[in-house]
Amino acid sequence: MPLCVFDIYPDGTAEVPQDESLTGPGTYRWWHFDLADPALPGWVAANLPPIPAGALLQPETRPRCDRFADGIILNLRGINLNAGEDADEMVSVRLWVDSDVIITVRMRKVFTIDDIRRQTEADNPPPTTADFLEVLISRLTQRIEQEVVKIADITEFYEDDLEDETTPIPKDLSETRRRVIRLRRYLEPQQAALDRLIEINMPIIPEPDTLRIRESANRTTIAVEELNALRERLITVQDEHDLYVARKQARHGYVLSIAAAVFLPLSFLTGLFGVNVGGMPGVGSPWAFTLLCLGMTLLVLVLLVLLKWLRWL
């Protein structure tokens, strides 16, 4: 059934309960499940109202925060630290929070939840459900900030490379832009969900905890703003590289156009004097080829002077 379940007591201790009741004798009872558990749908249907039960079982989620009766439906996203998976493919955690029970459901391993689990096993659990939320949100936000800093460092490296126009476009630039897009996809609704959470006036989240959650919400807002700035900076980097390529192509096209302008008359002359018919001048003169070459050389000089006078060169 559950991946773990603990009764949290007021003295800061925690123990694994022996009964299967939704709540226990402590301050609150924490249940943690895997969404793939086939017994989970029946358990939540037996212990929760239909709406929060359905929210815990949704296969696809987006960050949300809604009040239901005396509890809170909360979906959050965290950085994916699972081996072989992309960090920006954020993992979800579904929560039902009441004054005396917390239910968390995951689809993939959420390392922040595992941190709280180890902390609880060491008899150092969050003492209340509000503290649990504050610790969870704070640690999720911390890992998000670390990921944003990594992208910011990569972006700064790209910008430094722009000083040397001969540097080719980074091969992973488009992937970095996709990382920003994927993070923004979840962090913007997560920012809204946290703003909603701190606005909920409920006894299970007293004022001191609300202030701490507000700080995490503010950090999430800063992360979203930084991602917006990184998106624009990465677009600028891409535009600079595209502009350099366009200028290089234009310069090559310009050189080819000048060459065509010079050699087109010469091609006409060589084609004209290469006609194999009678009556061509100079056929019997040994100096005819020399004079033709000198004439074409003079024509090239005249064309170059003309192009220079027209400021095409």
Residue pairs with C-beta under 8 A, 6 or more apart in sequence:
1 33
1 37
1 39
1 40
1 43
2 31
2 32
2 33
2 37
3 32
3 33
3 34
3 106
4 16
4 30
4 32
4 117
4 120
5 16
5 17
5 29
5 30
5 31
5 32
6 14
6 15
6 16
6 17
6 29
6 30
6 120
6 125
7 14
7 15
7 16
7 17
7 24
7 25
7 26
7 29
8 14
8 26
8 27
8 28
8 29
8 30
8 120
8 125
8 126
8 127
9 15
9 25
9 26
9 27
10 26
10 27
10 127
12 123
12 124
12 125
12 127
13 123
14 26
14 120
14 121
14 123
14 125
17 24
17 29
21 29
22 29
22 31
22 47
22 101
23 29
23 100
23 101
27 100
27 127
27 128
27 129
28 98
28 99
28 100
28 101
28 102
28 128
28 129
28 132
29 100
29 101
29 102
30 101
30 102
30 103
30 104
30 120
30 125
30 132
31 101
31 102
31 103
31 104
32 103
32 104
32 105
32 106
32 113
32 117
33 40
33 43
33 56
33 103
33 104
33 105
33 106
34 40
34 105
34 106
34 107
35 57
35 59
35 94
35 105
35 106
35 107
36 107
40 56
40 57
40 105
41 57
44 52
44 53
44 56
44 57
44 103
45 53
47 53
48 56
48 96
48 103
49 68
49 69
51 68
51 73
52 68
52 71
52 73
52 96
55 66
55 73
55 75
55 94
55 96
56 94
56 96
56 103
56 105
57 105
58 94
59 107
61 75
61 92
61 94
62 75
62 186
62 189
63 75
63 76
63 77
63 186
63 189
63 190
63 192
63 193
64 73
64 74
64 75
64 189
64 193
65 72
65 73
65 74
65 75
65 193
65 194
65 196
65 197
65 200
66 72
66 73
66 196
67 73
67 200
67 202
70 98
70 99
70 202
70 204
71 96
71 97
71 98
71 204
72 95
72 96
72 97
72 98
72 197
72 200
72 202
72 204
73 95
73 96
74 94
74 95
74 96
74 97
74 133
74 193
74 197
75 92
75 93
75 94
75 95
75 193
76 92
76 93
76 95
76 136
76 137
76 140
76 190
76 193
77 90
77 91
77 92
77 93
77 140
77 186
77 187
77 190
78 90
78 91
78 92
78 93
78 110
78 111
78 112
78 140
78 143
78 144
79 87
79 88
79 90
79 91
79 140
79 143
79 144
79 146
79 147
80 86
80 87
80 88
80 89
80 90
80 91
80 108
81 87
81 111
81 143
82 91
82 108
82 109
85 108
86 179
86 182
87 147
87 179
88 147
88 178
88 179
88 182
88 183
89 182
90 182
90 183
90 186
91 106
91 107
91 108
91 109
91 110
92 106
92 107
92 110
93 104
93 105
93 106
93 110
93 112
93 113
93 136
94 104
94 105
94 106
95 102
95 103
95 104
95 105
95 133
96 102
96 103
97 103
97 129
97 132
97 133
97 204
98 129
98 204
99 129
99 203
99 204
100 129
101 129
102 129
102 132
104 113
106 113
111 143
112 136
112 139
112 140
112 143
113 136
115 139
116 125
116 126
116 132
116 135
116 136
116 139
119 125
119 126
125 132
126 132
126 134
126 135
128 209
129 204
130 204
130 205
130 206
130 209
131 209
133 197
133 205
133 209
133 213
134 209
134 212
134 213
134 216
137 194
137 213
137 216
137 217
138 212
138 216
141 216
141 219
141 220
141 223
144 183
144 187
144 220
144 223
145 219
145 223
147 183
148 183
148 223
148 226
148 227
148 230
151 176
151 179
151 180
151 183
151 227
151 230
152 226
152 230
154 172
154 176
155 176
155 230
155 233
155 234
155 237
158 170
158 173
158 176
158 234
158 237
159 233
159 237
161 167
161 170
162 237
162 240
162 241
165 244
169 238
169 241
169 245
170 176
173 234
173 237
173 238
173 241
176 234
177 231
177 234
177 235
177 238
180 227
180 230
180 231
180 234
181 231
183 227
184 224
184 227
184 228
184 231
187 220
187 223
187 224
187 227
188 224
190 220
191 217
191 220
191 221
191 224
194 213
194 216
194 217
194 220
195 217
197 205
197 213
197 217
198 210
198 213
198 214
198 217
205 213
258 307
258 312
258 313
261 303
261 307
261 312
262 300
262 303
262 304
262 307
265 299
265 303
266 296
266 299
266 300
269 292
269 295
269 296
269 299
270 296
273 280
273 292
281 288
282 288
282 289
282 291
282 292
304 313
307 313
